[in-house]
Amino acid sequence: MAKPDNRSDNVDKLQRSIQNTIENFREGQDYLSEHADEISVKEKKQVEEKNDKRLHAIEGFREEVKDEAAHQRKS
């Protein structure tokens, strides 16, 4: 038998994911700023691409938080 869907802590988990992703984004930005003269164009592009993915992930997490909040209001 399948376990029931326990969504009670999903918003908290999503919020932690948002905070961790924001922190990683900032670390990437700091790295680019601090090492701009030392890193290759390829490395710079890789960090910028990761940060772009992080921004999209944050948007997705925020949409999920809205969905979860709406679900909890219905329950």
Secondary structure as GFF3:
##gff-version 3
##sequence-region A 1 75
A	DSSP	alpha_helix	10	34	.	.	.	ID=ss1
A	DSSP	alpha_helix	41	74	.	.	.	ID=ss2
###
